[in-house]
Amino acid sequence: MDTARADDPLEVADRSARVIAERSGIAHHDIALVLGSGWGGAAAELGKAVSEIPAEEIPGFSAPAVAGHGGRITSIAVAGTERHALVLGARTHFYEDRGVRAVAHAVRTAAACGASTVVLTNGCGGLRPEWAPGTPVLISDHINLTGASPLEGATFVDLTDLYSTRLRALAREVDPSLDEGVYVQFRGPHYETPAEVQMARRMGGDLVGMSTALEAIAARHAGLEILGLSLVTNPAAGISPTPLSHEEVLEAGRDAAPRLATLLAAITRRILED
Ligand code: 8IG
């Protein structure tokens, strides 16, 4: 066996894509969605699930580390279209210490499955007091404070318009009330201190989270057009007087679920018909 090839992250993603194509019977997926905290049920209105595979049965994926984070890879025949969506309910966070290859694997697999677009969703803290828990926000740009990159070696990738202006406009056609904000990724897994939240705000941030920036970089490198959607599940530390809890995060997700499912289905259909 050629170990150099087996070790190449793009080769692993190709192997994952072949397993997904074989087991789902869908040779080509048109769009991929990565579902983060609070978005678990958000694919419900997309269409009919034609295949559901536990993530750990696909090369490069592992069982979910956090309660409330999905763990299945689903192929959906998008209602009213001839297209297929790949829904990735399995995300590896940088804070899990499985390395940046594990973080990037889902979006690399999406590209290898044929997708030209990826919708990255997350649950995050909000820096604007007017964003109540349960508010979805379009990501306009990011600040990566992890100190890491998902790319290896001298891989110079342009990140101008990383969160596609075109896709954001389509999303706002679907829901003109959607606000936009700059997503600041911290390493986690702890939440920020109030002082760190103020730092993020002065830097130009509107949202704080632990996932999407690194995935977006890897997705751009893989050639995907990116739409980023955050669900504000909690005011960031110090923005509201009450302390943060994972329970609050899960509850905001549950309450927002019906609206998110409708929104995500409508945006996905709009992207596919463009
Ligand atoms: I859900 O307040 C969720 N994820 N960094 N800060 C960070 N990540 C989060 C938060 C938050 N809420």
Boltz pocket constraint, residues with backbone or C-beta under 6 A from the ligand:
constraints:
  - pocket:
      binder: B
      contacts: [[A, 37], [A, 123], [A, 124], [A, 125], [A, 126], [A, 184], [A, 186], [A, 188], [A, 190], [A, 191], [A, 192], [A, 208], [A, 209], [A, 210], [A, 231], [A, 233], [A, 234], [A, 235], [A, 236], [A, 237], [A, 244], [A, 249]]
      max_distance: 6.0
